[in-house]
Amino acid sequence: MTATKGRRRVRKRLSIPLLLSAALLVYTTLSPSPTLIKESVAPMVPARVPESYATQVAVDDFDVHGVRQGSTEALNLRRFPGEGIVELDEPKRHNYSTDGEWVANAREGQLREETEVLVLNGDVRLQYDVENVQFLTERMIINMPKQAARSTASVRIWQGDNETVADQIYINLRAQVASLSGAVRTVYVPQS
């Protein structure tokens, strides 16, 4: 009897490793094959290269009678004629009227060549020199032929100690008229 018990113990010891080996064999044959990791899954896009590049640029624009309407300055300029745009770093736009000058500056801008629309982005500041009025927003669109500016982003307006915040603004730069829309809040400090 002792010899039979010893054989059963050996069979039990051998059966566990055999079961594990069989399970591993079945798993590896039935599991999906591993996929290779590719370096680039996204399609390659050709680099965006400007046709022309300039630094410290200033361009004046005139009406049909030769009167200077404004000027645009930039630290750097990149022109992409296929896209019809000019990208500007640290743009500064001057709009002249008979009564004064509007100056707008921002971190970056984009000039749409066909429509002559200048889109300013990032810390946009528009200032009217005669009244010392300042407008601050994150995005502003200036239509140069129409001498108009608008912002659909929140805008803050300062004049002296007075402050107004509006959801949107439209400014006729030629007539010096600003129209505020959306929620408008004003803090007025009377002069003593």
DOKOLVEX-186931 format. One line per 4 residues: number of its first residue (from 1); for each residue x, y, z of N, C-alpha, C. Coordinates in nm, 4 decimals, always signed. Atoms other than C-alpha are relative to their C-alpha. Example, Ala and Ser with C-alpha at 12.3 -4.5 7.8 and 13.67 -1.06 7.14 Angstrom:
<nodes>
1	+0.0890,-0.1190,+0.0000,+1.2300,-0.4500,+0.7800,+0.0900,+0.1200,+0.0000 | -0.0820,-0.1190,-0.0060,+1.3670,-0.1060,+0.7140,-0.0770,+0.1090,+0.0730
</nodes>
This chain:
<nodes>
1	+0.0785,-0.1187,+0.0000,+0.0000,+0.0000,+0.0000,+0.0837,+0.1265,+0.0000 | -0.0843,-0.1177,-0.0065,+0.2777,+0.2367,+0.0667,+0.0562,+0.0372,-0.1362 | -0.0518,-0.0299,+0.1332,+0.4138,+0.2040,-0.2845,-0.1064,+0.0653,-0.0860 | +0.1090,-0.0575,+0.0780,+0.0727,+0.2891,-0.4335,-0.0241,+0.1445,+0.0415
5	+0.0185,-0.1372,-0.0487,+0.0362,+0.5997,-0.2148,+0.1102,+0.0905,-0.0517 | -0.1132,-0.0770,+0.0498,+0.3799,+0.7151,-0.3230,-0.0151,+0.0352,-0.1469 | +0.0224,-0.0260,+0.1417,+0.2867,+0.6830,-0.6912,-0.1067,+0.1067,-0.0199 | +0.1061,-0.0994,+0.0121,-0.0303,+0.8861,-0.6402,+0.0529,+0.1404,+0.0306
9	-0.0572,-0.1296,-0.0340,+0.1665,+1.1651,-0.4776,+0.0843,+0.0546,-0.1166 | -0.0824,-0.0408,+0.1129,+0.4093,+1.1726,-0.7702,-0.0878,+0.0458,-0.1149 | +0.0907,-0.0384,+0.1080,+0.1219,+1.1855,-1.0185,-0.0622,+0.1369,+0.0276 | +0.0598,-0.1281,-0.0350,-0.0371,+1.4770,-0.8306,+0.1014,+0.1115,-0.0167
13	-0.1025,-0.1009,+0.0134,+0.2907,+1.6672,-0.8251,+0.0286,+0.0288,-0.1480 | -0.0263,-0.0186,+0.1414,+0.3470,+1.6152,-1.1957,-0.1202,+0.0592,-0.0724 | +0.1191,-0.0454,+0.0707,-0.0099,+1.6983,-1.2932,-0.0173,+0.1518,+0.0080 | +0.0125,-0.1452,-0.0113,-0.0015,+2.0614,-1.1685,+0.0914,+0.0704,-0.0995
17	-0.0831,-0.0632,+0.1018,+0.3025,+2.1618,-1.3800,-0.0470,-0.0325,-0.1412 | +0.0493,+0.0343,+0.1323,+0.1552,+1.9724,-1.6760,-0.1236,+0.0817,-0.0349 | +0.1207,-0.0821,+0.0236,-0.1776,+2.1564,-1.6384,+0.0369,+0.1444,-0.0304 | -0.0437,-0.1371,+0.0248,-0.0024,+2.4928,-1.6211,+0.0631,+0.0136,-0.1381
21	-0.0627,-0.0031,+0.1322,+0.2047,+2.4141,-1.9301,-0.1051,-0.0099,-0.1097 | +0.1063,+0.0155,+0.0993,-0.1051,+2.3016,-2.1194,-0.0829,+0.1281,-0.0104 | +0.0772,-0.1250,+0.0009,-0.2941,+2.6179,-2.0182,+0.0776,+0.1111,-0.0704 | -0.0833,-0.1011,+0.0665,-0.0034,+2.8380,-2.1323,+0.0055,-0.0244,-0.1501
25	-0.0028,+0.0341,+0.1415,+0.0129,+2.6535,-2.4645,-0.1320,+0.0386,-0.0675 | +0.1309,-0.0351,+0.0554,-0.3616,+2.6980,-2.5233,-0.0143,+0.1519,-0.0081 | +0.0111,-0.1475,-0.0012,-0.3447,+3.0680,-2.4278,+0.0800,+0.0629,-0.1137 | -0.0847,-0.0607,+0.1037,-0.0569,+3.1449,-2.6639,-0.0503,-0.0326,-0.1397
29	+0.0505,+0.0323,+0.1335,-0.2185,+2.9658,-2.9568,-0.1315,+0.0710,-0.0296 | +0.1296,-0.0639,+0.0230,-0.5609,+3.1278,-2.9096,+0.0025,+0.1523,+0.0140 | -0.0048,-0.1455,-0.0206,-0.4528,+3.4794,-2.8109,+0.0322,+0.0689,-0.1323 | -0.0298,-0.0716,+0.1251,-0.4386,+3.7461,-3.0841,+0.1487,+0.0314,-0.0098
33	-0.1414,-0.0276,+0.0192,-0.1002,+3.8092,-3.2361,+0.0294,+0.1447,+0.0357 | -0.0314,-0.1376,-0.0401,+0.0741,+4.1207,-3.1028,+0.0215,+0.0883,-0.1233 | -0.0207,-0.0950,+0.1094,+0.0727,+4.4297,-3.3232,+0.1271,+0.0791,+0.0270 | -0.1223,-0.0769,-0.0135,+0.3887,+4.6209,-3.3900,-0.0344,+0.1457,+0.0271
37	+0.0185,-0.1423,-0.0282,+0.4132,+4.9735,-3.2528,+0.0731,+0.0777,-0.1075 | -0.0595,-0.0797,+0.1064,+0.4716,+5.2159,-3.5347,+0.0412,+0.1346,+0.0560 | -0.0486,-0.1295,-0.0482,+0.6663,+5.5376,-3.4865,-0.0999,+0.1101,-0.0248 | +0.0917,-0.1075,+0.0343,+0.4176,+5.7588,-3.6624,-0.1273,-0.0588,-0.0570
41	+0.1284,+0.0477,+0.0472,+0.0534,+5.6695,-3.6937,-0.0649,+0.1076,-0.0871 | +0.0578,-0.1109,+0.0755,-0.0447,+6.0155,-3.8235,+0.0716,+0.0155,-0.1334 | -0.0655,-0.0211,+0.1296,+0.0163,+6.0896,-4.1898,+0.0935,+0.1201,+0.0063 | -0.0964,-0.1095,+0.0032,+0.3115,+6.3123,-4.2630,-0.0604,+0.1191,-0.0736
45	+0.0498,-0.1227,+0.0598,+0.2120,+6.6716,-4.3361,+0.1211,+0.0837,-0.0400 | -0.1154,-0.0803,+0.0396,+0.4506,+6.8856,-4.5384,+0.0103,+0.1263,+0.0853 | -0.0244,-0.1188,-0.0822,+0.6063,+7.1747,-4.3477,-0.0632,+0.1219,-0.0658 | +0.0622,-0.1224,+0.0481,+0.4298,+7.5080,-4.3791,+0.1100,+0.1047,-0.0127
49	-0.1113,-0.0904,+0.0256,+0.6877,+7.7345,-4.5397,-0.0544,+0.1269,-0.0654 | +0.0487,-0.1239,+0.0613,+0.6145,+8.1027,-4.6092,+0.0741,+0.0302,-0.1296 | -0.0645,-0.0412,+0.1240,+0.6846,+8.2463,-4.9520,+0.0976,+0.1133,+0.0261 | -0.0916,-0.1083,-0.0354,+0.8384,+8.5548,-4.7958,-0.0036,+0.0227,+0.1504
53	-0.0178,-0.0236,-0.1429,+0.9618,+8.6552,-4.4526,+0.0716,+0.1340,+0.0143 | -0.0653,-0.1295,-0.0213,+1.0536,+9.0001,-4.3226,-0.0011,+0.0320,+0.1491 | -0.0063,-0.0447,-0.1390,+1.1525,+9.1590,-3.9923,-0.0118,+0.1523,+0.0049 | +0.0186,-0.1432,-0.0252,+1.0689,+9.5032,-3.8522,-0.0604,+0.0701,-0.1221
57	+0.0720,-0.0454,+0.1183,+0.8101,+9.5871,-4.1167,-0.0973,+0.1118,+0.0359 | +0.1011,-0.1054,-0.0124,+0.5974,+9.9021,-4.1576,-0.0574,+0.0265,-0.1393 | +0.0677,-0.0202,+0.1282,+0.3397,+9.9421,-4.4375,-0.1112,+0.1022,+0.0200 | +0.1059,-0.1017,-0.0044,+0.1193,+10.2492,-4.4978,-0.1067,-0.0345,-0.1031
61	+0.1058,+0.0162,+0.0989,-0.2205,+10.2351,-4.6692,-0.0723,+0.1331,-0.0195 | +0.0576,-0.1284,+0.0406,-0.3952,+10.5190,-4.8533,-0.1368,-0.0221,-0.0632 | +0.1282,+0.0088,+0.0690,-0.7455,+10.5912,-4.9796,+0.0193,+0.0378,-0.1474 | -0.0102,-0.0264,+0.1442,-0.8255,+10.6612,-5.3483,+0.0497,+0.1410,-0.0301
65	-0.0440,-0.1388,+0.0185,-0.7397,+11.0324,-5.2989,+0.1434,+0.0214,+0.0474 | -0.1385,-0.0109,-0.0437,-0.3910,+10.9572,-5.1619,+0.0155,+0.0414,+0.1458 | -0.0060,-0.0358,-0.1419,-0.4792,+11.0375,-4.7993,+0.0344,-0.1258,+0.0797 | -0.0417,+0.1150,-0.0804,-0.3040,+10.8075,-4.5529,-0.1095,-0.0369,+0.0998
69	+0.1059,+0.0497,-0.0887,-0.5667,+10.5967,-4.3750,+0.0569,-0.0664,+0.1240 | -0.0574,+0.0719,-0.1128,-0.3368,+10.3913,-4.1567,+0.1333,-0.0601,-0.0354 | -0.1253,+0.0722,+0.0217,-0.0224,+10.1908,-4.1147,+0.0010,-0.1229,+0.0898 | -0.0126,+0.1244,-0.0753,+0.0617,+9.8424,-3.9957,+0.1476,-0.0290,+0.0187
73	-0.1379,+0.0341,-0.0331,+0.3869,+9.7519,-3.8204,+0.0017,-0.1396,+0.0609 | -0.0154,+0.1316,-0.0622,+0.5177,+9.4130,-3.7093,+0.1471,-0.0292,+0.0225 | -0.1362,+0.0439,-0.0277,+0.8269,+9.2631,-3.5553,+0.0456,-0.0990,-0.1079 | -0.0273,+0.0979,+0.1057,+0.8132,+8.9689,-3.8018,-0.1239,-0.0163,-0.0853
77	+0.1084,+0.0201,+0.0949,+0.6012,+8.9001,-4.1086,+0.0294,-0.1255,-0.0802 | -0.0104,+0.1201,+0.0835,+0.5400,+8.5670,-4.2859,-0.1183,+0.0000,-0.0957 | +0.1058,-0.0073,+0.1008,+0.3434,+8.5664,-4.6127,-0.0220,-0.1376,-0.0624 | +0.0415,+0.1265,+0.0591,+0.1517,+8.2586,-4.7352,-0.1028,+0.0311,-0.1096
81	+0.0937,-0.0414,+0.1047,+0.0005,+8.3621,-5.0719,-0.0985,-0.1090,-0.0405 | +0.0920,+0.1093,+0.0324,-0.1515,+8.0179,-5.1333,-0.1207,-0.0016,+0.0923 | +0.1079,-0.0069,-0.0982,-0.3605,+8.0688,-4.8194,-0.0637,+0.1385,+0.0031 | +0.0525,-0.1363,+0.0005,-0.4097,+8.4413,-4.8767,+0.0142,+0.0719,+0.1327
85	-0.0175,-0.0630,-0.1310,-0.2788,+8.5356,-4.5326,+0.1443,+0.0431,+0.0214 | -0.1301,-0.0455,-0.0462,+0.0104,+8.7199,-4.3752,-0.0034,-0.0100,+0.1521 | -0.0084,+0.0128,-0.1455,+0.1072,+8.6219,-4.0191,+0.0945,+0.1063,+0.0535 | -0.0775,-0.1095,-0.0584,+0.2411,+8.8987,-3.7950,+0.0318,-0.0301,+0.1460
89	-0.0387,+0.0088,-0.1409,+0.4352,+8.8873,-3.4667,+0.0028,+0.1416,+0.0563 | +0.0082,-0.1296,-0.0677,+0.3655,+9.1770,-3.2284,-0.0451,+0.1118,-0.0956 | +0.0475,-0.1023,+0.0937,+0.1554,+9.3727,-3.4789,-0.0462,+0.1261,+0.0717 | +0.0478,-0.1294,-0.0490,+0.0706,+9.7396,-3.4293,-0.0700,+0.0685,-0.1167
93	+0.0789,-0.0614,+0.1067,-0.2037,+9.9046,-3.6338,-0.0379,+0.1421,+0.0391 | +0.0387,-0.1403,-0.0182,-0.2540,+10.2830,-3.6647,-0.1117,+0.0298,-0.0987 | +0.1079,-0.0485,+0.0860,-0.5848,+10.4161,-3.8010,-0.0134,+0.1490,+0.0250 | +0.0028,-0.1458,-0.0128,-0.5936,+10.7893,-3.8713,-0.1363,+0.0545,-0.0396
97	+0.1215,-0.0725,+0.0345,-0.8981,+11.0139,-3.8684,+0.0323,+0.1485,+0.0079 | -0.0250,-0.1453,-0.0045,-0.9352,+11.3908,-3.8935,+0.0136,+0.0494,+0.1431 | -0.0022,-0.0447,-0.1396,-0.9787,+11.4122,-3.5153,+0.1097,-0.0629,+0.0849 | -0.1003,+0.0656,-0.0842,-0.7132,+11.1720,-3.3889,+0.0472,-0.1308,-0.0592
101	-0.0606,+0.1248,+0.0443,-0.5390,+10.8378,-3.4097,-0.0389,-0.1143,+0.0931 | +0.0239,+0.1239,-0.0729,-0.6402,+10.4873,-3.3039,+0.1245,-0.0870,-0.0160 | -0.1158,+0.0902,+0.0050,-0.3538,+10.2501,-3.2155,-0.0411,-0.1320,+0.0645 | +0.0299,+0.1342,-0.0512,-0.4054,+9.8744,-3.1734,+0.1274,-0.0825,-0.0046
105	-0.1135,+0.0923,+0.0023,-0.1391,+9.6253,-3.0732,-0.0395,-0.1301,+0.0686 | +0.0314,+0.1331,-0.0510,-0.1353,+9.2543,-2.9847,+0.1256,-0.0858,-0.0041 | -0.1127,+0.0947,+0.0066,+0.0923,+8.9528,-2.9419,+0.0177,-0.0549,-0.1399 | -0.0088,+0.0546,+0.1346,+0.0069,+8.8129,-3.2845,-0.1184,+0.0450,-0.0832
109	+0.1062,-0.0415,+0.0899,-0.2011,+8.8913,-3.5879,+0.0056,-0.0750,-0.1305 | +0.0094,+0.0637,+0.1300,-0.3140,+8.7658,-3.9224,-0.0747,+0.0947,-0.0926 | +0.0605,-0.0877,+0.0987,-0.3870,+8.9822,-4.2242,-0.0553,-0.0852,-0.1127 | +0.0647,+0.0683,+0.1124,-0.6359,+8.8427,-4.4758,+0.0145,+0.0918,-0.1205
113	-0.0383,-0.0885,+0.1095,-0.4996,+8.9836,-4.8001,-0.1167,+0.0404,-0.0898 | +0.1079,-0.0302,+0.0937,-0.8131,+8.9631,-5.0155,-0.0982,+0.1025,+0.0573 | +0.0993,-0.0897,-0.0603,-1.0455,+9.1424,-4.7705,+0.0622,+0.1150,+0.0776 | -0.0719,-0.0996,-0.0796,-0.7795,+9.3562,-4.5948,-0.0565,+0.0096,+0.1426
117	+0.0464,+0.0108,-0.1381,-0.9042,+9.2377,-4.2572,+0.1164,-0.0478,+0.0850 | -0.1079,+0.0333,-0.0928,-0.6570,+9.2260,-3.9697,-0.0618,-0.0615,+0.1251 | +0.0485,+0.0693,-0.1195,-0.7268,+8.9729,-3.6930,+0.1120,+0.0032,+0.1030 | -0.0985,-0.0109,-0.1075,-0.5435,+9.0500,-3.3678,-0.0361,-0.0968,+0.1116
121	+0.0218,+0.0979,-0.1067,-0.5002,+8.7867,-3.0944,+0.1001,+0.0197,+0.1123 | -0.0873,-0.0010,-0.1165,-0.3595,+8.7881,-2.7426,+0.0318,+0.1380,+0.0522 | -0.0252,-0.1296,-0.0654,-0.3570,+9.0901,-2.5107,-0.0167,+0.1170,-0.0968 | +0.0264,-0.1069,+0.0967,-0.5145,+9.3188,-2.7694,-0.0337,+0.1279,+0.0757
125	+0.0242,-0.1307,-0.0614,-0.5029,+9.6842,-2.6666,-0.0237,+0.1008,-0.1121 | +0.0349,-0.1047,+0.0956,-0.6777,+9.9562,-2.8682,-0.0117,+0.1293,+0.0779 | -0.0020,-0.1271,-0.0723,-0.6227,+10.3163,-2.7657,-0.0304,+0.1150,-0.0961 | +0.0295,-0.1205,+0.0760,-0.7636,+10.6468,-2.8883,+0.0759,+0.1124,+0.0662
129	-0.0958,-0.0926,-0.0615,-0.5036,+10.9180,-2.8349,-0.0622,+0.1279,+0.0532 | +0.0553,-0.1291,-0.0407,-0.7268,+11.2277,-2.8034,-0.0709,-0.0094,+0.1354 | +0.0795,+0.0140,-0.1226,-0.9603,+11.1024,-2.5269,+0.0693,-0.0859,+0.1060 | -0.0691,+0.0915,-0.0891,-0.7083,+10.8651,-2.3639,-0.0915,-0.1150,+0.0434
133	+0.0872,+0.1148,-0.0227,-0.9584,+10.5775,-2.3941,+0.0757,-0.1248,-0.0410 | -0.0682,+0.1256,+0.0300,-0.8221,+10.2209,-2.3816,-0.0996,-0.1151,+0.0018 | +0.0830,+0.1194,+0.0114,-0.9916,+9.8966,-2.4890,+0.0929,-0.1201,+0.0101 | -0.0824,+0.1194,-0.0171,-0.8505,+9.5596,-2.3772,-0.0868,-0.1232,-0.0210
137	+0.0723,+0.1234,+0.0288,-0.9634,+9.2223,-2.5158,+0.0996,-0.1062,-0.0448 | -0.0888,+0.1081,+0.0452,-0.8211,+8.8878,-2.6306,-0.0003,-0.0156,-0.1519 | +0.0088,+0.0154,+0.1466,-0.9335,+8.9082,-2.9951,-0.0756,+0.1180,-0.0573 | +0.0650,-0.1133,+0.0655,-1.0192,+9.1972,-3.2247,+0.0210,-0.0121,-0.1505
141	-0.0050,+0.0027,+0.1460,-1.0954,+9.2185,-3.5955,-0.0106,+0.1439,-0.0493 | +0.0003,-0.1358,+0.0553,-1.0094,+9.5395,-3.7821,-0.0167,-0.0097,-0.1510 | +0.0243,-0.0086,+0.1439,-1.1594,+9.5961,-4.1261,+0.0622,+0.1309,-0.0450 | -0.0756,-0.1209,+0.0342,-0.9074,+9.8402,-4.2717,-0.0712,+0.0896,-0.1017
145	+0.0686,-0.0897,+0.0928,-1.1066,+9.9669,-4.5744,-0.1207,+0.0710,+0.0621 | +0.1181,-0.0598,-0.0634,-1.4174,+10.0294,-4.3613,+0.0353,+0.0828,+0.1231 | -0.0429,-0.0692,-0.1224,-1.2140,+10.1750,-4.0709,-0.0914,-0.0376,+0.1171 | +0.0873,+0.0505,-0.1059,-1.4075,+9.9544,-3.8275,+0.0710,-0.1118,+0.0752
149	-0.0568,+0.1053,-0.0845,-1.3093,+9.7272,-3.5386,-0.1120,-0.0638,+0.0797 | +0.0992,+0.0677,-0.0838,-1.5069,+9.4651,-3.3517,+0.0666,-0.1117,+0.0780 | -0.0462,+0.1101,-0.0823,-1.4556,+9.2134,-3.0780,-0.1223,-0.0735,+0.0524 | +0.1076,+0.0810,-0.0564,-1.6870,+8.9268,-2.9879,+0.0436,-0.0630,+0.1320
153	-0.0492,+0.0432,-0.1309,-1.4724,+8.8511,-2.6830,-0.0274,+0.1122,+0.1000 | +0.0219,-0.1001,-0.1043,-1.5211,+9.0310,-2.3532,+0.1025,+0.1122,-0.0125 | -0.0881,-0.1164,+0.0156,-1.3760,+9.3823,-2.3635,-0.0122,+0.0904,+0.1226 | -0.0041,-0.0958,-0.1111,-1.2697,+9.6214,-2.0854,+0.0400,+0.1351,-0.0565
157	-0.0230,-0.1346,+0.0511,-1.2753,+9.9944,-2.1480,+0.0345,+0.0900,+0.1181 | -0.0420,-0.0929,-0.1039,-1.0882,+10.2520,-1.9386,+0.0055,+0.1410,-0.0559 | -0.0222,-0.1420,+0.0271,-1.1035,+10.6271,-1.9385,+0.0137,+0.0663,+0.1363 | -0.0262,-0.0537,-0.1337,-0.9414,+10.7874,-1.6365,-0.0201,-0.1090,+0.1034
161	+0.0303,+0.0979,-0.1043,-1.0745,+10.6086,-1.3265,-0.1240,-0.0822,-0.0321 | +0.1234,+0.0691,+0.0372,-1.3883,+10.4849,-1.5052,+0.0318,-0.1265,-0.0790 | -0.0208,+0.1273,+0.0676,-1.4154,+10.1261,-1.6268,-0.1337,-0.0581,-0.0433 | +0.1186,+0.0671,+0.0526,-1.6721,+9.9481,-1.8446,+0.0425,-0.1352,-0.0540
165	-0.0237,+0.1346,+0.0519,-1.6880,+9.5758,-1.9234,-0.1219,-0.0386,-0.0824 | +0.1091,+0.0397,+0.0884,-1.8951,+9.4495,-2.2170,+0.0313,-0.1339,-0.0656 | -0.0185,+0.1284,+0.0677,-1.9507,+9.1161,-2.3908,+0.0568,+0.0178,-0.1404 | -0.0439,-0.0239,+0.1373,-1.8954,+9.2618,-2.7391,+0.0074,+0.1496,-0.0257
169	-0.0111,-0.1412,+0.0354,-1.7999,+9.5896,-2.9036,+0.0190,+0.0135,-0.1510 | -0.0221,-0.0380,+0.1398,-1.8138,+9.7475,-3.2483,+0.0403,+0.1467,+0.0027 | -0.0496,-0.1376,-0.0023,-1.6139,+10.0657,-3.3132,+0.0143,+0.0501,-0.1434 | -0.0210,-0.0708,+0.1262,-1.6415,+10.2987,-3.6109,+0.1199,+0.0905,+0.0258
173	-0.1232,-0.0729,-0.0287,-1.2826,+10.4235,-3.6067,+0.0014,+0.1378,-0.0651 | +0.0037,-0.1281,+0.0697,-1.3514,+10.7035,-3.8546,-0.0850,+0.1014,+0.0774 | +0.0920,-0.0899,-0.0706,-1.6433,+10.8506,-3.6554,+0.0233,+0.0015,+0.1516 | -0.0279,+0.0131,-0.1431,-1.5016,+10.7538,-3.3102,-0.1249,-0.0349,+0.0808
177	+0.1223,+0.0429,-0.0678,-1.8266,+10.5794,-3.2104,+0.0139,-0.1476,+0.0356 | -0.0071,+0.1382,-0.0469,-1.8267,+10.2598,-2.9996,-0.1395,-0.0456,+0.0416 | +0.1289,+0.0596,-0.0363,-2.1347,+10.0365,-2.9665,+0.0273,-0.1259,+0.0807 | -0.0186,+0.1139,-0.0889,-2.1420,+9.7926,-2.6750,-0.1249,-0.0879,-0.0062
181	+0.1156,+0.0901,-0.0002,-2.3633,+9.4830,-2.6696,+0.0239,-0.1137,+0.0981 | -0.0059,+0.1066,-0.1000,-2.4408,+9.1889,-2.4447,-0.0086,+0.0607,+0.1391 | -0.0016,-0.0510,-0.1373,-2.3958,+9.2309,-2.0712,+0.1030,+0.1124,+0.0104 | -0.0876,-0.1164,-0.0140,-2.2489,+9.5737,-1.9934,-0.0027,+0.0438,+0.1463
185	-0.0108,-0.0436,-0.1391,-2.1228,+9.6814,-1.6507,+0.0970,+0.1174,+0.0034 | -0.0823,-0.1193,-0.0064,-1.9805,+10.0265,-1.5725,+0.0254,+0.0402,+0.1438 | -0.0362,-0.0600,-0.1282,-1.7952,+10.1641,-1.2731,+0.0404,+0.1433,-0.0310 | -0.0238,-0.1407,+0.0276,-1.8085,+10.5423,-1.2800,+0.0484,+0.0673,+0.1272
189	-0.0546,-0.0703,-0.1147,-1.5923,+10.7491,-1.0462,-0.0136,+0.1487,-0.0290 | +0.0162,-0.1439,+0.0260,-1.7112,+11.1118,-1.0284,+0.1249,+0.0773,+0.0371 | -0.1155,-0.0829,-0.0291,-1.4439,+11.3774,-1.0385,-0.0337,+0.0939,+0.1145 | +0.0267,-0.0879,-0.1149,-1.4081,+11.5808,-0.7185,+0.0304,+0.1427,-0.0292
</nodes>
